[in-house]
């Protein structure tokens, strides 16, 4: 069976098969029972061919897909994962190489500004393959006009942090929020959080601006469920968050520094929260926290 399938797939043009009523299969006369060792070796080869052609496990199917892709385009790395509807294939170039991408369908809503925005902000761009044609890579050329979606990811992630300085009666207190900067060509988006505490920060930084004006937007969210299950008298970072709220709500501000690694890229002071944010804080739901032994309920 394996020998016949291999001959039919590799020696006969697939486009001609529907029009042919008969197929002639050719076998090597040396593959016979007179040479038992050779005959068994050929059977093992045929078995392996059929197994690779029709893999019986998800892992085997992904491995076969990887081998087929590497044969077509060896200049790429392939990360393949199973999804409910098939396979998700992520590509990354081993070394830079050029390919040409053209939009086939003039009715698509995709514009040059969409590409520019994705590059500058390090965003992702999703385009139906049926709207695209490729040149410069045998693998990409096969996908021209096909079904599916082509997702281009721009930018890269860099570890960093935001450091806040709280003015205190006895001096000042610093605390650090670790996170990731997603870097585009002109903008960087920082996302960070205090561990096990309800304070998540996102800020958009304009990398072209003066270091004193680099922050273009700042948002904070306070998911109280991050404290769920912690003893009432030892909530993670409770005093820090409480002090920060007081400073922000009283318009005193927080001295803030942005770091990538050990390099400070900017500093500033967000001096107040928006009315909407203040309203959301005041409406935070009451949570049920475990009370340590010996403490009364609050």
C-alpha positions, 0 to 999 in steps of 0.5 A, a space after each residue: 500500500 505504501 509503495 503504491 501511494 508513494 508512486 501515485 503521489 510523487 510520480 503521477 501529476 495530481 491534476 491528471 488523476 481525475 481524467 485517468 481510468 487506469 494507472 500503471 504501477 512499476 515495482 523494482 524487480 529486486 524487491 522480492 521474497 528471494 532477498 528477504 532482508 531487502 524486502 523487509 526493509 522496503 516494507 518498513 520504508 513503505 510503512 513509515 511513508 504511510 504513517 507520515 502521510 496519515 499521522 495518527 496523533 496530533 503531535 505527529 501531524 504537527 511534526 509532519 506539517 513542520 517538515 513540509 513547511 521547512 522543505 518549502 521555506 527553510 529561511 523561517 522558524 515554525 512554531 506550530 500548536 493545535 487548535 480546536 479547528 486545526 493548527 496555528 502556525 507562527 512564523 519568524 525569520 531566521 535572518 531578514 529576507 524580503 518578500 512582496 505583499 500586495 493587496 488584491 482586493 481594492 474593496 478591502 478597508 485596509 489602508 496605508 495608515 493602518 500599516 503605519 499605525 501598526 509599525 509605529 505602535 507595535 500593534 498587530 494587523 489582521 488581513 484575510 488571505 483572500 485579499 493578499 498576494 505574495 512574491 519572493 517565497 514559495 511558501 507565502 506564494 501558496 497562500 496568495 488568495 487562500 482561505 484564512 487570516 494573515 496576522 502580522 505582529 510588529 514591535 518587540 517586548 522589553 522588560 522594564 518598570 515604573 518607579 513611584 515616589 510618595 512624599 511622606 511627612 518623614 521623607 519619601 517612599 519609593 515603590 516599583 511596578 514591574 512590567 513589559 514595554 511593547 516597543 514600536 518604532 515611535 511609541 511604547 505601551 507599558 503594562 505592569 502590576 503590583 504582585 498579588 495586589 489590585 493595581 494594574 497600570 498601562 501607559 502609552 509613551 511617545 518615544 519621540 517626545 521630550 523626556 518630561 512629556 513622554 507620557 501620552 496616556 495613563 490608565 489604572 485599574 483596581 481589580 479587588 479580586 487580587 486580594 481574595 483569600 488574603 488575611 485582612 491585616 496583611 493585604 499585599 501592598 495595602 499601605 502603598 496603594 492607600 497612600 498612592 490613592 490619597 496623593 492622587 485624589 488630593 491632586 498632590 501627584 506622584 513623582 514617577 520614573 520610567 526605566 528600561 533595564 537600569 536606564 531611565 527613559 523619562 520622568 514626570 508626575 501624573 497629578 490627578 485622576 479623571 472624574 470617571 476614575 475617581 467615581 470608579 474607585 468610590 464604587 468598588 464592591 465590598 469583598 469578603 476577606 478571611 479574618 485572622 484568628 483573634 480579630 473581630 469582623 469589620 
